């Protein structure tokens, strides 16, 4: 199993982008690339080659589930694990996100001090 080092963070809110980047880089020690939209993520995912994608569900234009579907349609990107971040965390919603291919769901608002460990836990469960 490879180590989790590179995370693509897809989030349309600049404040949340900044907090997530800080949490993942400073607390988690990860290399992070932030994208502001699903389309931007699709355009940059191959070049960045992330180990994991942390993605907001609700985004203008292409939302998280649509972006996940587009990733899964590309053979070279289909295996990259995706963790959703969302305020919609009713059990049936979480199950729906897992059913469409997310490895985990992190509730928003997230705790910046534990975000890196939540992502690492999702990575370990997926690869364990």
VOPAGU-2260 file (C-alpha; in pm, 1 decimal, decimal comma):
REM VOPAGU-2260
SITE   aa  ch    i         X         Y         Z
SITE  UNK   A    0       0,0       0,0       0,0
SITE  UNK   A    1     137,1     338,7     -93,9
SITE  UNK   A    2     140,3     628,2     149,0
SITE  UNK   A    3    -110,8     908,2     130,5
SITE  UNK   A    4      86,0    1218,5      30,3
SITE  UNK   A    5     -98,3    1417,4    -236,1
SITE  UNK   A    6    -453,6    1543,5    -191,5
SITE  UNK   A    7    -663,4    1727,9    -445,8
SITE  UNK   A    8    -910,9    1944,3    -254,8
SITE  UNK   A    9   -1215,3    2050,3    -457,0
SITE  UNK   A   10   -1409,8    2327,3    -283,4
SITE  UNK   A   11   -1580,6    2639,0    -420,7
SITE  UNK   A   12   -1573,6    2850,1    -100,2
SITE  UNK   A   13   -1242,2    3040,6     -64,2
SITE  UNK   A   14   -1263,6    3046,3     318,6
SITE  UNK   A   15   -1310,4    2669,7     335,8
SITE  UNK   A   16   -1034,9    2619,5      75,9
SITE  UNK   A   17    -792,4    2814,1     294,2
SITE  UNK   A   18    -882,8    2629,8     615,2
SITE  UNK   A   19    -873,5    2288,0     447,5
SITE  UNK   A   20    -536,7    2361,7     282,8
SITE  UNK   A   21    -386,7    2477,9     612,6
SITE  UNK   A   22    -529,7    2179,4     799,9
SITE  UNK   A   23    -403,8    1927,6     546,2
SITE  UNK   A   24     -60,9    2085,5     489,5
SITE  UNK   A   25      28,8    2208,9     837,9
SITE  UNK   A   26    -141,2    1945,1    1053,6
SITE  UNK   A   27    -132,4    1653,7     810,0
SITE  UNK   A   28     191,2    1723,9     623,8
SITE  UNK   A   29      25,0    1656,8     287,5
SITE  UNK   A   30      93,5    1815,8     -50,0
SITE  UNK   A   31    -233,6    1985,9    -143,6
SITE  UNK   A   32    -371,4    2130,7    -464,5
SITE  UNK   A   33    -695,7    2326,4    -437,1
SITE  UNK   A   34    -948,3    2345,5    -719,3
SITE  UNK   A   35   -1253,1    2571,9    -710,2
SITE  UNK   A   36   -1483,2    2360,7    -928,0
SITE  UNK   A   37   -1547,7    2012,6   -1053,5
SITE  UNK   A   38   -1435,5    2109,2   -1402,4
SITE  UNK   A   39   -1110,1    2257,1   -1269,8
SITE  UNK   A   40   -1052,1    1933,1   -1078,5
SITE  UNK   A   41   -1105,8    1725,0   -1392,9
SITE  UNK   A   42    -868,9    1953,0   -1585,9
SITE  UNK   A   43    -587,4    1925,1   -1331,2
SITE  UNK   A   44    -625,6    1580,6   -1172,5
SITE  UNK   A   45    -407,4    1393,4   -1422,3
SITE  UNK   A   46    -116,9    1639,8   -1397,9
SITE  UNK   A   47    -130,3    1660,4   -1017,1
SITE  UNK   A   48    -172,4    1282,9    -974,6
SITE  UNK   A   49    -336,4    1291,4    -628,8
SITE  UNK   A   50    -348,3     989,4    -400,7
SITE  UNK   A   51    -692,4    1102,3    -281,4
SITE  UNK   A   52    -952,7    1362,7    -373,6
SITE  UNK   A   53   -1134,9    1554,2     -99,4
SITE  UNK   A   54   -1440,7    1707,2    -261,7
SITE  UNK   A   55   -1730,9    1928,9    -167,2
SITE  UNK   A   56   -2071,7    1789,5    -266,0
SITE  UNK   A   57   -2252,9    2117,6    -332,5
SITE  UNK   A   58   -2074,6    2325,4    -596,9
SITE  UNK   A   59   -2208,2    2547,0    -873,6
SITE  UNK   A   60   -2194,4    2395,0   -1219,7
SITE  UNK   A   61   -2061,8    2043,1   -1181,7
SITE  UNK   A   62   -2134,1    1922,3    -827,5
SITE  UNK   A   63   -1936,8    1659,6    -636,4
SITE  UNK   A   64   -2135,7    1354,5    -749,4
SITE  UNK   A   65   -2120,0    1465,7   -1115,7
SITE  UNK   A   66   -1745,3    1523,0   -1084,4
SITE  UNK   A   67   -1702,1    1179,1    -925,3
SITE  UNK   A   68   -1898,2    1022,8   -1211,0
SITE  UNK   A   69   -1675,1    1199,2   -1466,2
SITE  UNK   A   70   -1361,8    1077,2   -1284,6
SITE  UNK   A   71   -1489,5     719,3   -1274,9
SITE  UNK   A   72   -1551,1     733,4   -1651,5
SITE  UNK   A   73   -1176,5     782,1   -1716,4
SITE  UNK   A   74    -985,0     458,3   -1673,2
SITE  UNK   A   75    -661,6     622,3   -1556,4
SITE  UNK   A   76    -845,9     823,0   -1287,9
SITE  UNK   A   77   -1114,5     575,8   -1183,0
SITE  UNK   A   78    -914,3     422,9    -897,3
SITE  UNK   A   79    -841,8     750,0    -713,6
SITE  UNK   A   80   -1038,9     741,6    -387,3
SITE  UNK   A   81   -1280,7    1029,0    -331,3
SITE  UNK   A   82   -1393,9    1156,3       9,4
SITE  UNK   A   83   -1688,7    1396,0       9,7
SITE  UNK   A   84   -1726,7    1691,8     246,7
SITE  UNK   A   85   -2083,6    1803,7     303,3
SITE  UNK   A   86   -2329,4    1937,6     555,5
SITE  UNK   A   87   -2579,5    1678,7     425,3
SITE  UNK   A   88   -2493,5    1385,1     646,8
SITE  UNK   A   89   -2822,5    1208,6     710,8
SITE  UNK   A   90   -2756,7     832,1     703,2
SITE  UNK   A   91   -2940,3     787,1     371,5
SITE  UNK   A   92   -2742,3    1073,8     216,4
SITE  UNK   A   93   -2410,7     930,6     336,1
SITE  UNK   A   94   -2512,3     587,8     203,2
SITE  UNK   A   95   -2602,2     742,6    -133,2
SITE  UNK   A   96   -2257,1     904,1    -161,0
SITE  UNK   A   97   -2091,3     571,6     -78,3
SITE  UNK   A   98   -2317,5     391,0    -324,0
SITE  UNK   A   99   -2199,0     618,6    -605,8
SITE  UNK   A  100   -1836,0     558,6    -518,1
SITE  UNK   A  101   -1717,8     783,6    -234,5
SITE  UNK   A  102   -1496,2     603,6      16,9
SITE  UNK   A  103   -1609,0     826,7     303,3
SITE  UNK   A  104   -1804,3    1140,1     393,9
SITE  UNK   A  105   -1667,3    1410,1     625,3
SITE  UNK   A  106   -1932,0    1635,8     781,7
SITE  UNK   A  107   -1913,9    2011,3     738,7
SITE  UNK   A  108   -1826,1    2218,0     919,1
SITE  UNK   A  109   -1514,7    2008,1     976,0
SITE  UNK   A  110   -1264,1    2050,2    1257,2
SITE  UNK   A  111    -935,4    2177,6    1107,7
SITE  UNK   A  112    -738,2    2000,2    1379,2
SITE  UNK   A  113    -884,4    1658,8    1293,1
SITE  UNK   A  114    -942,3    1691,1     916,1
SITE  UNK   A  115    -605,4    1536,3     826,4
SITE  UNK   A  116    -663,7    1236,6    1053,7
SITE  UNK   A  117   -1018,6    1190,8     917,4
SITE  UNK   A  118    -878,9    1184,7     563,7
SITE  UNK   A  119    -599,7     946,9     668,5
SITE  UNK   A  120    -855,8     717,6     837,0
SITE  UNK   A  121   -1062,3     707,0     516,5
SITE  UNK   A  122    -743,9     624,9     322,6
SITE  UNK   A  123    -654,3     343,7     560,9
SITE  UNK   A  124   -1005,3     195,0     547,2
SITE  UNK   A  125    -999,4     201,8     169,9
SITE  UNK   A  126    -656,6      46,0     144,5
SITE  UNK   A  127    -665,3    -166,4     458,4
